[in-house]
């Protein structure tokens, strides 16, 4: 068991999960708590690697499980199905998150900071301000990058006034042009050429459940939906394998155009056509549907699918 208190985001970590874990550790040390350590539960994606390269820092250590009694702090998630192996027997000291609470239970009291913001890093930004700690350039860039990523440069419907205010101030501290840096960051995450079809449907996939029905909504960002969907046949083969292996009712793979703020989905599973038509008023054609103006899994895809599955 690691003597440090481990800080980590969800499996298949995105930029918010990684950056917020690192920032949480920095904040802890400024606050006099030196025994925390940022780690990760999966591979670094290209968008996040852009941030790490920009700052010249290493990715947090990869862990696959935690031992019973390991002290941990969760960021950017609370659902045990999206967390590390062994989380049920770990000692969770705190959570910093911007998602709804699901599949979460502890045996002891804890610190729980959850706000309906567009990004976990926005909550951490407010923690810096509340505790009176100076935000230096490194953490300003980390938090800016997380907010840009999660809100698609403030274009996502998940964006709040708190995210906008935080990003404006962080951009000044970091001394970067938010629009220019943000677009380069998002574009870095859209280079999907090196990924296999299996990897594409797993880059940012969330395992979800409603009663006895399990389903997955996966998402990738791109500047060309058609380039990704040229691989549709092989993508569907991998999706069907996932459905069979995990006993899923539905798998939705969203390909999101970050420049034009639209998505096209591939939906496969029992009653997929009925669910998508009820949810979005669109008929599946060749297992696909174009969803104009849809970019957010949390605010636009999940609520409608969850209501109709």
JOFEN-V537872 format. One record per helix or strand. SS is the DSSP state (H for helix, E for strand). FROM is the first residue (numbers start at 1). TO is the last residue. Records with the same first field share a line. If there is no record, write none. Layout:
SS=FROM-TO, FROM-TO
This chain:
E=5-8, 36-40, 61-62, 65-65, 71-75, 85-85, 91-97, 111-114, 205-210, 213-222, 250-257, 262-269, 285-285, 288-292
H=15-30, 46-55, 80-82, 87-89, 120-131, 137-151, 161-174, 178-188, 197-200, 225-229, 232-246, 272-280, 297-308
